[in-house]
Amino acid sequence: MPLINESHDSLPYIDAAPTAAAHARAQQLINAELSPEHAATLHPLIPEASEPKFSPLIQQELERKAQGTPLTGGIDLSRYEAPEGPTRTSDTDAPDLDEWRRTLQKAYVSSLHLSKRHENLALLEQYGKNAWLVGNSQLEEILSSLEKELAEAKAAAEEVNKQRKIAQEASQGELVNLEETWKRGVGAILDVELASEGLRMQILEHRRQAAQQQAR
């Protein structure tokens, strides 16, 4: 629902288009009614924008983008790579069990990641095509529904304009007759005012002449 109910009293199918001078004069009158701050001040009926509330991480990312600094951190993908075994300085040195234990843990994480990735790829190969086709079908249905609503809205708008044109053209003769009658009435009033002014001038002239004769 619009904030302001607009009412257009123009008759576009009957009224002639305004001239450039008339349009400029109308714009001048509109500008005279506007406040100097109208371009930078919102309408009183428009609510103020609410202050955004971001999480600390989002706020940190926004500040990083504002400063133009490169992205750092994130997920360390090196943990999913196949680890290398601990190196030994010589064959006589005893193996570092703690280092081998950490290497074994990394190998377990990498093996689990590759296993899950292989499982997901297998599921994608088996069901991905059908899911993609179903998704496309749903999108096509949504698009078809929106196109149908758009066509119905356009048809309704065209029907409204058609009925408005018919109504205006049907009233054109009456409106032209009323306008001519109004013009003739205004012209008759002006003629009466001119005749009255002429008669008043004659009376004044007659009185002036009578006063001059009496003065003699």
Secondary structure, DSSP 8 states (H G I E B T S, - for coil): --SS-------TTTS----HHHHHHHHHHHHHHS-TTTTTS--TTS---------HHHHHHHHHHHHT--------GGGGS-------SSTTS---HHHHHHHHHHHHHHHHHHHHHHHHHHHHHHHHHHHHHHHHHHHHHHHHHHHHHHHHHHHHHHHHHHHHHHHHHHTHHHHHHHHHHHHHHHHHHHHHHHHHHHHHHHHHHHHHHHHHHHH-
